[in-house]
Amino acid sequence: MSSVFNLCNLVFFANRHNNLNVKPRNARYKIHVTNSRRTELRAQLTTELGEQRAVNTPVSQADVINDDKEVIVGSYGRTPLVLTSGKGCKLYDLDGKEYIDLTSGIAVNALGHGDPDWVRAITDQANVLAHVSNIYYTVPQVNLARRLVASSFADRVFFSNSGTEANEAAIKFSRKFQRFSHPNKADPPTEFISFTNSFHGRTIGSLALTSKEHYRTPFEPVMPGVTFLKYGDIDAVQELLSSGKIAAVFVEPIQGEGGIYGATKEFLKSLRSACDKAGSLLVFDEVQCGLGRTGYLWAHEAYDVTPDIMTLAKPLAGGLPIGATLVTERVNAAINNGDHGSTFAGGPLVCAAAIAVFDKVSDPSFLAEVTKKGDYLKNLLKKKLQGNKHVKEIRGFGLIVGIELEVAATPLVDACRESGLLILTAGKGDVVRLVPPLIISEQELDSAVEIIYKCLHVLDEKSSN
């Protein structure tokens, strides 16, 4: 019966403005469809879709937005824009309008849109094997893990499907490590330290590590045992670690969602020493800042500090869902068969895509270009914007750059969109976040900054209201 009801739903949504009287899914228990009626429905579907293709009725952005509001859970405050295609660092909406993309799908599309090697890797793998689960071994998963291990501090990798899942794994591994390390202790360390302006995800454990209260409050009680300390306050960290209750310290070397703030080398080095002294693990969340975004393969390389665990996600598969939790052998020794798992994680298709991304981004010449273009972007922004009364600071690392304003950034984001540029906010809504594809050209950066410059006047209008 389920296939019939799926068919009914397809007819209903594809022909919502036609005269097909087919009930949606919520009426499924009241309908009995005979075999003859099933055949009739299929024929009707074929006819109606054929007619629709022949007429080629245009769909407006308003239609899509209205349909979205009817069928999608209302958890997203979407921008009123329907994107349909992309190439390189450009995106196109339903009406064919072109946009320079300085969002990269929130720091995901490291190679831009439609990179031919990435597309080829996915196509070739999809023609062979897409998914089998982690019951079996697969070659792409092992090949990707070998690359990650060879290029980092880590000895082992656990794959998942997103950044928040990667952090959930790090939470579990940290607690299991402490239990393994204190086999005779009734209450081994189970608590965590996180920091102000942090963002580690939206699932219930990662959410507990995220500092913004408006993310956590609707879902409390979240996981207990998390203390938020001021980002950079090593004295407070050392004092809390001395309690002997802290399983791990979670920190972003560069805070993206929090407003593009970078840790100091002194702070991260002191964290490493303090964790070693207390027996706590140090976890670097590089979900947004890792894999080339800063001009280093891993953001923490700039600090000459290594963690016990590192979490990755956003750019790793270039737009397909993946997460990775990298650990040392010391942490891995605590993990047993069945301690954690995932049905979809590390599948052949997504790992083939990730290998294509990794092999390009990890090239030293590619990373040098990221550093060069990051410096070019920051210098250009300072030249064009720094004299504006609403611009407080321009900061960043490689191609993760923030423009802190003394007013809300949303009016500027909206004006830029209308002018053909897509950008993001961060922090308390007062920071413009620029995270373009790592392949962006200087000419595209010139055009983007010029649009920002020409749109700054909207901040005057909003601040005077």
Order of alpha helices (4+ residues) and beta strands (2+ residues): alpha-alpha-alpha-beta-beta-beta-alpha-alpha-alpha-beta-alpha-beta-alpha-alpha-beta-alpha-beta-beta-beta-alpha-beta-beta-beta-alpha-alpha-alpha-beta-beta-alpha-beta-beta-beta-alpha-alpha
